[in-house]
Structure formats: structure tokens, C-alpha cells
Amino acid sequence: MLSDHLDLVQRIRALLHASAEGAGLPRKDVEPTLTEGYARSLELEAECMRLEHRIDELTRAIADGQEIPAGKLSALLRRLHETEEQWDDLRALLVPLRRLVAKAA
């Protein structure tokens, strides 16, 4: 899944770069990538929510005196941080791509 994400980010950057270089990009070439980007953004948002829910469950369990496997909470926090970074980066790329689609013929 990470390789798919990286491929999408690379394609968005290539479109933005081509546009910045003056290439007139037809809407039909840009719009599918924008749609895929929005779908991926929703996936990342959902994953963040799942991770946050799981972190909440674990912290409640710890507060109730239950033991959890060593490293479990820190691993979830790390995954949440990484997923949030991917989500933020993707959203930052989608804004100019959306503008590009709006300008495209």
C-alpha cells in the first residue's frame, strides 16, 4: 500500500511540475489522478480514525490496570504519526492539483 501511495504522490508531483513548466494539461489527464488522490485521502483519514480508536482502547485498558504487550501503544502511536504525515502531505498536493483541474479545458 505504501508503494501505491508513493506512486500516486509521484504522479501528482509530475502533473504539477509539467503544469509549472507550461504544459497545457487536458482535464481528462488530470482529473482521474485528482479523484484517486481524494480516494486515498479518505482512506488515510479512516486509518487515522481507526488508529486513534485503538489507542483510546489501549489507554483505557492501561488506566483500568490491564497489561498490554510491550511496545504495542508506541507502535500504534508511530503508525498514527506516519499516517497523519502521509495524509497531510497528500492534502497539500491535492489543493494545487484541484486548481489545475479547474483551469484545464
C-alpha positions in Angstrom: 0.0 0.0 0.0 2.9 2.4 0.7 4.2 1.8 -2.8 0.8 2.7 -4.2 0.8 5.8 -2.1 4.2 6.8 -3.3 3.3 6.2 -6.9 0.2 8.4 -6.5 2.3 11.2 -4.9 4.9 10.9 -7.7 2.2 11.1 -10.4 0.6 14.2 -8.8 4.0 15.9 -8.5 4.8 15.1 -12.1 1.5 16.7 -13.2 2.1 19.8 -11.1 5.7 20.0 -12.4 4.5 19.7 -16.0 2.0 22.4 -15.4 4.5 24.7 -13.9 6.8 24.1 -16.9 3.9 25.5 -19.1 2.5 22.2 -20.3 -1.2 22.6 -21.0 -2.7 19.5 -19.5 -6.1 18.3 -20.6 -8.7 17.8 -17.8 -9.1 14.2 -18.9 -5.4 13.6 -18.0 -5.5 15.3 -14.6 -9.0 14.5 -13.2 -8.5 10.7 -12.7 -5.4 11.4 -10.6 -7.3 14.0 -8.6 -10.1 11.5 -8.0 -7.6 8.8 -6.9 -5.9 11.3 -4.6 -9.2 12.2 -2.9 -10.0 8.5 -2.5 -6.6 7.9 -1.0 -7.0 10.8 1.3 -10.3 9.3 2.6 -8.5 6.0 3.2 -5.8 7.7 5.2 -8.4 9.7 7.2 -10.2 6.4 8.0 -7.0 4.7 9.0 -6.2 7.6 11.4 -9.6 7.3 13.0 -9.1 3.5 13.4 -5.7 4.0 15.0 -7.0 6.7 17.3 -9.8 4.4 18.4 -7.4 1.6 19.1 -5.1 3.9 21.0 -8.0 5.1 23.1 -9.0 1.5 23.8 -5.4 0.7 24.9 -5.1 3.7 27.2 -8.4 2.9 28.8 -7.2 -0.7 29.4 -3.9 0.6 30.9 -5.9 3.0 33.1 -8.1 0.0 34.2 -4.9 -1.8 35.3 -4.7 -4.2 32.4 -1.4 -5.1 31.0 -0.7 -4.7 27.3 2.1 -6.1 25.3 5.3 -4.1 25.5 5.6 -1.7 22.6 2.0 -2.0 21.5 1.0 1.5 22.3 4.2 3.1 21.0 3.8 1.1 17.7 0.3 2.4 17.3 1.3 6.0 18.0 4.2 5.7 15.5 1.7 4.3 12.8 -0.7 7.1 13.6 2.1 9.7 13.2 3.2 8.2 9.9 -0.3 8.0 8.6 -1.1 11.6 9.6 2.1 12.8 7.8 1.1 10.9 4.6 -2.4 12.4 4.8 -1.1 15.9 5.4 1.4 15.7 2.5 -1.3 14.3 0.2 -3.8 17.0 1.0 -1.1 19.7 0.4 -0.6 18.3 -3.1 -4.3 17.9 -3.8 -5.0 21.7 -3.4 -2.9 22.8 -6.4 -4.0 19.8 -8.4 -7.6 20.7 -7.9 -6.8 24.2 -9.1 -5.1 22.7 -12.1 -8.2 20.7 -12.9 -10.4 23.8 -12.6 -8.2 25.6 -15.1 -7.9 22.7 -17.5 -10.1 22.7 -20.6 
